[in-house]
Structures are given as C-alpha cells and as structure tokens.
C-alpha cells in the first residue's frame, strides 16, 4: 500500500480577527498544507529520526489532508479547512508506530523543540545555524513559520530569520518578518521591532496589516500609546487600511493619550459594527468614563463586556472597583468584589487599595477594617494615603480605639511614616470627644515630627477647646492661625460660630472679636444678635449677603448655628427670620409636607435650635389653618430622625421632653424610631386650648 502522508501548506490569509495583544496561537483555526511544500514518504525525512515522542493510542487515523490540530502557524490570522479524508490505520499493524512518528503532531513537536533550542543558544550565526541544520539543507517555509512563531528570544530569532531568508528565497518574506515581529512583541522590545521594520523596507518587503497590528500591539504592551498612534498613522503610506482589529486597539490607544472624543467615537462605531474589543480596551473605557464622572456608563461598559462573553481580568476588576469607589457606591463595590472571588481571581495590592478607599470614604467601617486586617494578615504594606483614609473614617464615626491601633501600626511601618494629614485625623478624633490632653499631646508629636499645624488641625483644636469651655485657648489658637499666615476659611469660621453656642454669655464678646477679624460680614450679623441693636431690615439684608458669600456646602451649618445662637439668646423672632431666609434660599427644603391623610414636620437635617424654631412656626401654621376653616388630616407627625447617629438620638430625646413641656399630644411611635404622632381630634383640641387666655398668660 504505497501512499504519502501529507499536509498542505497553509493558505496564509490576512483576515486576522484576533486582538493584537494576543500572544497565543489560534486555538480554533485549521490550516491545510499542499503536498508540494510539505510532504514526505513514510521512511524519508529532512531531519533526524527523533519523531518518536507520541505515546501509543488505542486507535488513530491518518488524514490525506492532515489539519494542524489546535494550532495556527501564523499569528493573528484566520484560515478554513476543506473536507478532510482520513485513512484508518490498525494500531496493531507493525507499521503503526512508524506512521505515528510521521504524523503532523510529531513534526510540530519537533519544530517547537528547535525553537526552544534556539531561545537558549548563543546569539551567534554559527550556533543558530547548527541548531537549524537539523531541518536539512532545504527547510520548508512552513517549518520556518512554526519555529519563529514559537520563539521567545529576539536576538536568536533575528539570526534565525536571516538564516531562513537565505535558505528559502521566498517571495512572501513578509510572513517570516511578521512572525519574527511577534517575538519582539512577546519580549516587549519595541526598539527591536522598529529596527526590524526598517530592515524589511531595505529589503523591499512591503508591510501588511499584520505587520502594523503587531507593532501597534507591541507599543501598547510597552505602555507607549504615543508610539502606537505614530505607527497607526503610518499605515496609509504603505497602502494599508486599518481593519476593525487595529481600530479596536486604537480605542485603548486614544484613551491612554487622553483623546476622549476619538476614544468614545471609535467605541460607538465598534458597538454598531460589532468589532471585537479586548479586555485591555474595556478597562481603558471604564477608566475614561470614571474620569469623566459618568459612573453609570463606566459600570455599563463592564456589564456589556460580560454580555459579549469577555471575561474580566484582574485589571478590569480593579478598574471597576476604583470607579465605583469614586462614585460612592460601596454596595456595587461589594458585589463586584464577590464576583471576582467567585471567578477565582485573587486580589492583589491595587484591589485591596481600591476596596479600602471605597469603604473608607463611604464610612463602611467594618468592611474597611476587614480589608485592612486581611492585608496585614497577608503581609501587604499600606501606604500613608490608605492609612489616612482609614484614620479619616475613624475620625468621622468616632472609632477612637481602632484609630489608635491603626496609627501605632503606621508608626511601626518600614515603608511609610505619618504625615500632617495623619496627625490631623488623630487630633480630630480627640477633639470631637473634648479630650484636650490627648489632642495637645498629638499636636506636640506632630510638631516634633517637623509638621506645622494646618487649618484643619487648628479648626479641630478650636472645636476641642470649645467643648472643654477653654475660651482663652480658643483665642490663643486663633492668634496662632494668624501668626502662621493662614487665612480663616468658611469651615474655620463655622467652627468659631459653633463654639459660641457652647460659651457662657459673659464670654461671647471675646469670640465676637475673633469672628469680626475672620469674616466681617459674619461678625456684623453675630454682633447684631448679641447686642440686640440695629434695623431689622438691615439685619435681614446683611444675613442674606453673608449666606451668598459662603460656600454652598457649609450654608446649612451656618444657618443652623446662627439659629441656635438666636434660641440661646432668646431671640425667637430672629430665629424665625433666619429659618424663613433658609427656606427662601432653598438651604432647607421639605421641612413641612402635606398629604390627604397626614401632615408632617421633618426635622432630620436641623440642629436643635433650628428644629425648635421649625416646630414653633409649624404650630403657628396649624393654628392659622384652623382659623381659616381648613380641615386637618387624620394624622399629624413629627420626624426627628431614625436614630442611627448620636445627634439624631439627642434630637429625639430633647424633643420628647419639649413636647411634654408644651403638653402637646404627640407620642413617640414604638415601631418608627424618631417619629411622634397625634390624631386630628387631639391636635385640634390642643391648638384650641393654646389660644385660651390662661395658656397665653402661662
């Protein structure tokens, strides 16, 4: 039975649909070989008889048009197979092992071993030629492609390329150059790839799309998007039109270069035309939308990626976690982190950093502390920014013991040391509890470390001394701020204003002088309240101008403090004016709400003085409604807050006592924390009773 075992030469095509970052051979392509270029008789080979590596199989068949199993011999290309004809060989036949040695798998294994030998050989023409001599005097083009495609060492790959170019005299040298360029891409050697491209031109070899795709992807791997763009723009000079694979890669390139318009334009085109986008590009898109503050679209890109069957890698997960942390969506951060672990991807340092930032800023204290402990358990060091994130969280929620533990851990760290923000958080923690001695000890430690107190530290100290009623120390701290050349900001002045509400009336004058220096408009308004002088219309105008000049994020705090001061000074008329001004300027919203079944007073965002003032105005409005013949609803309610925070609990308890003093028929709801309810009948009876002369006299 005389026949040749043959595999045909690959029909090399440039319809490459792999993304350019893929360094692996195609696993789904079938390549054919023509008998003229790749055939040999059963017993005659152009290489030594080493092809005996295949283990015995129970049964096998030999194809007259043998496809390459799970291998593509040319990177980033697509081929198709024709109908395959097989001849079954009896495994018990004496010639079965001989046929097996002649199969393509054996040949491919032999060629990959040559590639490995070249990678480890000395980069000299003699050594490379000795290794390649095992292919015979007339190596096949397909052998050259396989060998070069499996190499990793660019130095010996370049010598092997020269060897094959001399031996083959092929008219399709671009194929050999392209697989050699892939070796440079594997080693992330863009300079070498550019040098090889220049050699191509010198030899008169015309580059094709795969040439540019490989070099562009090499530039991406080297994190050189500007070079990738440079090579992309060279394509028209050589008659090459970028296909969807290259344009998909350019989405990432333009994104890294900060060209947002081009990035998003190409992405929209990619979605319309269903280009295949790699995971690196998806990661860049998520980062771009996050930078733009469009976190909804950032998360949509992540979801779209999964719908398209792309599996997120560690970089993508870290990018999404960081984006959702910036979006202040800790619940989505937790969901993504769980999905990541479920998919078997282990977190690295950037993962933990993203989680700490997200949980810390959102005040998810237990989650943040769990991440911190896990990092310490794995021996991962935090940087000072992450330590400060944890300490700022502890300062905001009053986790004093945890903050001290974290601070001591930071001081023991060999990689970082406390900075001014670190000390600022610790001083804030002690200041909030009025612990003057510890706050001053931390200040001294800060000074010994070489840091001058900034405005945040001095603001915290003002708050601490105010809580301890050490007004002279408040004045001393204010003078220190001026000596350091620091300009008081809105928060600092707001802190002074807050201290006034904790200060005995006889010492208020000292603080007024500080406030007048820090903010003359605020000083004028405060002075009018304390001295009970001045024109009412002028006061309202000055208060309005004051509110207009301060930053939006502290306006409510200023109004609350000023109204509290009015209540403390028994200036209910001014308190009502300021509350109405706050409503007019929409600093306060939805304090009163009405439905057919319930009228409510919502006090959750108000200070105690502002809440008492709002109650006074509400009771007056209810009386006016009755006088005008308006029907009250079946139920009336007051909401002081659900009690998660200490301030809410304090407001609820103070209100309960105040309502009892007023003999008001409101009672706290046992199933709705912070809510006080009464019925229409009880409310009308109480309001009528308040109009009586006896009640007014009382």
HUTALIN-V922110 format. One record per backbone hydrogen bond with DSSP energy under -1.0 kcal/mol. NH is the residue of the N-H (numbers start at 0). CO is the residue of the C=O. E is the energy in kcal/mol with one decimal. If there is no record, write none. Layout:
NH,CO,E ; NH,CO,E
This chain:
6,37,-1.9 ; 11,9,-1.7 ; 15,13,-2.0 ; 21,18,-2.1 ; 36,33,-1.3 ; 37,33,-1.6 ; 39,4,-1.0 ; 49,47,-2.5 ; 51,49,-2.1 ; 61,86,-2.9 ; 63,84,-2.8 ; 65,5,-1.6 ; 86,61,-3.6 ; 88,59,-1.7 ; 92,89,-2.1 ; 95,92,-1.8 ; 98,94,-2.5 ; 99,95,-2.5 ; 100,96,-2.0 ; 102,99,-1.4 ; 106,102,-1.8 ; 107,103,-3.2 ; 108,104,-2.4 ; 109,105,-2.2 ; 110,106,-2.1 ; 111,107,-2.3 ; 112,108,-1.6 ; 113,109,-1.5 ; 114,110,-2.0 ; 115,111,-2.1 ; 116,112,-2.2 ; 117,113,-2.4 ; 118,114,-2.1 ; 119,115,-1.4 ; 123,121,-2.5 ; 127,123,-2.4 ; 128,124,-2.5 ; 129,125,-2.2 ; 130,126,-1.7 ; 131,127,-2.3 ; 132,128,-1.4 ; 133,130,-1.0 ; 134,131,-2.1 ; 135,132,-1.9 ; 143,139,-2.0 ; 144,140,-2.2 ; 145,141,-2.2 ; 146,142,-2.7 ; 147,143,-2.6 ; 148,144,-2.4 ; 149,145,-1.2 ; 150,147,-1.4 ; 156,152,-2.1 ; 157,153,-2.0 ; 158,154,-1.2 ; 159,155,-2.5 ; 160,156,-2.5 ; 161,157,-2.0 ; 162,158,-2.1 ; 163,159,-2.5 ; 164,160,-2.7 ; 165,161,-1.9 ; 166,162,-1.9 ; 167,163,-3.1 ; 168,164,-1.2 ; 174,171,-1.6 ; 176,172,-2.4 ; 177,173,-2.4 ; 178,174,-2.0 ; 179,175,-1.6 ; 180,176,-2.5 ; 181,177,-1.5 ; 183,179,-1.5 ; 184,180,-2.1 ; 185,181,-2.5 ; 186,182,-1.7 ; 187,184,-1.3 ; 188,183,-2.8 ; 192,188,-1.8 ; 193,189,-2.6 ; 194,190,-2.1 ; 195,191,-2.3 ; 196,192,-2.0 ; 197,193,-1.9 ; 198,194,-1.7 ; 199,195,-2.0 ; 200,196,-1.9 ; 201,197,-2.0 ; 202,198,-1.9 ; 203,200,-1.3 ; 204,199,-2.8 ; 211,207,-1.7 ; 212,208,-2.9 ; 213,209,-2.4 ; 214,210,-2.0 ; 215,211,-2.9 ; 216,212,-2.2 ; 217,213,-1.8 ; 218,214,-2.3 ; 219,215,-2.0 ; 220,216,-2.3 ; 221,217,-1.7 ; 222,219,-1.7 ; 223,218,-2.8 ; 227,223,-1.9 ; 228,224,-2.4 ; 229,225,-1.8 ; 230,226,-2.2 ; 231,227,-2.2 ; 232,228,-2.3 ; 236,233,-1.2 ; 237,234,-1.7 ; 238,235,-1.6 ; 239,234,-2.0 ; 246,242,-2.5 ; 247,243,-2.1 ; 248,244,-1.8 ; 249,245,-1.7 ; 252,248,-1.7 ; 253,249,-3.0 ; 254,250,-1.7 ; 255,251,-2.4 ; 256,252,-1.7 ; 257,254,-1.0 ; 258,253,-2.3 ; 259,257,-1.7 ; 262,258,-2.1 ; 263,259,-2.8 ; 264,260,-2.2 ; 265,261,-2.5 ; 266,262,-2.2 ; 267,263,-2.3 ; 268,264,-2.0 ; 269,265,-2.7 ; 270,266,-2.2 ; 271,267,-2.1 ; 272,268,-2.8 ; 274,269,-2.0 ; 281,277,-1.8 ; 282,278,-2.2 ; 283,279,-1.9 ; 284,280,-2.5 ; 285,281,-2.4 ; 286,282,-2.1 ; 287,283,-2.3 ; 288,284,-2.4 ; 289,285,-2.0 ; 290,286,-2.4 ; 291,287,-2.1 ; 293,288,-2.1 ; 294,292,-1.3 ; 297,293,-1.8 ; 298,294,-2.2 ; 299,295,-1.9 ; 300,296,-2.3 ; 301,297,-1.4 ; 302,298,-2.3 ; 303,299,-3.0 ; 304,300,-2.3 ; 305,301,-1.4 ; 306,302,-2.0 ; 307,303,-1.9 ; 308,305,-1.5 ; 309,304,-2.0 ; 316,312,-2.4 ; 317,313,-2.5 ; 318,314,-2.2 ; 319,315,-2.6 ; 320,316,-2.7 ; 321,317,-2.3 ; 322,318,-2.3 ; 323,319,-2.8 ; 324,320,-1.7 ; 325,321,-2.1 ; 326,322,-1.8 ; 327,324,-1.2 ; 328,323,-2.5 ; 332,328,-1.8 ; 333,329,-2.3 ; 334,330,-1.7 ; 335,331,-2.6 ; 336,332,-2.4 ; 337,333,-2.2 ; 338,334,-2.2 ; 339,335,-2.4 ; 340,336,-2.0 ; 341,337,-2.4 ; 342,338,-1.8 ; 343,340,-1.6 ; 344,339,-2.0 ; 351,347,-2.1 ; 352,348,-2.6 ; 353,349,-2.4 ; 354,350,-2.3 ; 355,351,-2.7 ; 356,352,-2.4 ; 357,353,-2.4 ; 358,354,-2.9 ; 359,355,-2.6 ; 360,356,-2.3 ; 361,357,-1.6 ; 363,358,-2.7 ; 364,362,-1.8 ; 367,363,-2.6 ; 368,364,-2.7 ; 369,365,-2.1 ; 370,366,-2.2 ; 371,367,-2.3 ; 372,368,-2.5 ; 373,369,-2.2 ; 374,370,-2.4 ; 375,371,-2.2 ; 376,372,-2.5 ; 377,373,-1.6 ; 378,375,-1.2 ; 379,374,-2.7 ; 386,382,-2.1 ; 387,383,-2.5 ; 388,384,-1.9 ; 389,385,-2.1 ; 390,386,-2.4 ; 391,387,-2.8 ; 392,388,-1.8 ; 393,389,-2.4 ; 394,390,-2.4 ; 395,391,-1.9 ; 396,392,-1.8 ; 397,393,-1.0 ; 398,393,-2.0 ; 399,397,-1.6 ; 402,398,-1.9 ; 403,399,-2.2 ; 404,400,-2.0 ; 405,401,-2.4 ; 406,402,-2.7 ; 407,403,-2.5 ; 408,404,-1.9 ; 409,405,-2.3 ; 410,406,-2.1 ; 411,407,-1.3 ; 422,418,-1.9 ; 423,419,-2.0 ; 424,420,-2.0 ; 425,421,-1.9 ; 426,422,-2.7 ; 427,423,-2.2 ; 428,424,-2.3 ; 429,425,-2.1 ; 430,426,-2.4 ; 431,427,-2.5 ; 433,430,-1.4 ; 434,429,-2.7 ; 435,433,-1.6 ; 438,434,-2.1 ; 439,435,-2.7 ; 440,436,-2.1 ; 441,437,-2.3 ; 442,438,-1.9 ; 443,439,-2.4 ; 444,440,-2.1 ; 445,441,-2.1 ; 446,442,-2.3 ; 447,443,-2.4 ; 448,444,-1.5 ; 449,446,-1.4 ; 450,445,-2.1 ; 457,453,-2.3 ; 458,454,-2.1 ; 459,455,-2.1 ; 460,456,-2.3 ; 461,457,-2.3 ; 462,458,-2.1 ; 463,459,-2.4 ; 464,460,-2.9 ; 465,461,-2.1 ; 466,462,-2.2 ; 467,463,-1.8 ; 468,465,-1.2 ; 469,464,-3.0 ; 473,469,-1.4 ; 474,470,-2.2 ; 475,471,-2.2 ; 476,472,-2.4 ; 477,473,-2.1 ; 478,474,-2.4 ; 479,475,-2.0 ; 480,476,-1.9 ; 481,477,-1.7 ; 482,478,-2.3 ; 483,479,-2.0 ; 484,481,-1.3 ; 485,480,-2.1 ; 492,488,-2.3 ; 493,489,-2.3 ; 494,490,-2.1 ; 495,491,-2.0 ; 496,492,-2.4 ; 497,493,-2.1 ; 498,494,-2.2 ; 499,495,-1.5 ; 501,498,-1.9 ; 502,499,-1.1 ; 506,503,-1.8 ; 507,504,-1.1 ; 511,507,-2.2 ; 512,508,-1.7 ; 513,509,-1.1 ; 514,510,-2.6 ; 515,511,-2.5 ; 516,512,-1.4 ; 517,513,-2.3 ; 518,514,-3.2 ; 522,518,-2.7 ; 523,519,-2.3 ; 524,520,-2.0 ; 525,521,-2.5 ; 526,522,-2.3 ; 527,523,-2.1 ; 528,524,-1.6 ; 529,525,-2.3 ; 530,526,-2.8 ; 531,527,-1.1 ; 538,534,-2.4 ; 539,535,-2.2 ; 540,536,-1.9 ; 541,537,-2.8 ; 542,538,-2.6 ; 543,539,-2.1 ; 544,540,-2.3 ; 545,541,-2.3 ; 546,542,-2.3 ; 547,543,-2.0 ; 548,544,-1.2 ; 553,550,-1.5 ; 554,551,-1.1 ; 557,553,-2.3 ; 558,554,-2.6 ; 559,555,-2.9 ; 560,556,-2.5 ; 561,557,-2.8 ; 562,558,-2.6 ; 563,559,-2.5 ; 564,560,-2.3 ; 565,561,-2.0 ; 566,562,-2.4 ; 567,563,-2.6 ; 568,564,-1.9 ; 569,566,-1.3 ; 570,565,-3.8 ; 574,570,-2.1 ; 575,571,-2.4 ; 576,572,-1.8 ; 577,573,-2.5 ; 578,574,-2.3 ; 579,575,-2.5 ; 580,576,-2.1 ; 581,577,-2.3 ; 582,578,-2.0 ; 583,579,-2.4 ; 584,580,-2.4 ; 586,581,-2.7 ; 587,581,-1.4 ; 592,599,-2.1 ; 594,597,-1.8 ; 598,634,-1.6 ; 599,592,-2.9 ; 600,636,-2.1 ; 601,590,-3.8 ; 602,638,-3.1 ; 605,602,-1.7 ; 610,606,-2.6 ; 611,607,-2.5 ; 612,608,-2.1 ; 613,609,-2.5 ; 614,610,-2.2 ; 615,611,-2.1 ; 616,612,-2.4 ; 617,613,-2.4 ; 618,614,-2.6 ; 619,615,-1.8 ; 620,616,-2.3 ; 621,617,-2.5 ; 622,618,-2.1 ; 623,619,-2.1 ; 624,620,-2.0 ; 625,621,-2.0 ; 626,622,-2.4 ; 627,623,-1.8 ; 628,625,-1.7 ; 629,624,-2.9 ; 634,596,-1.3 ; 635,677,-2.5 ; 636,598,-2.5 ; 637,675,-2.6 ; 638,600,-3.0 ; 639,673,-3.1 ; 648,644,-2.1 ; 649,645,-2.5 ; 650,646,-2.3 ; 651,647,-2.6 ; 652,648,-2.4 ; 653,649,-2.5 ; 654,650,-2.3 ; 655,651,-2.1 ; 656,652,-1.8 ; 657,653,-2.4 ; 658,654,-2.8 ; 659,655,-1.4 ; 660,656,-1.9 ; 661,657,-1.8 ; 663,658,-2.4 ; 666,676,-2.3 ; 668,674,-2.8 ; 674,671,-1.9 ; 675,637,-2.4 ; 676,666,-2.4 ; 677,635,-2.0 ; 679,633,-1.6 ; 682,678,-2.3 ; 683,679,-2.7 ; 684,680,-2.1 ; 685,681,-2.1 ; 686,682,-2.8 ; 687,683,-2.5 ; 688,684,-2.0 ; 689,685,-1.9 ; 691,688,-1.2 ; 695,691,-2.2 ; 696,692,-2.6 ; 697,693,-2.0
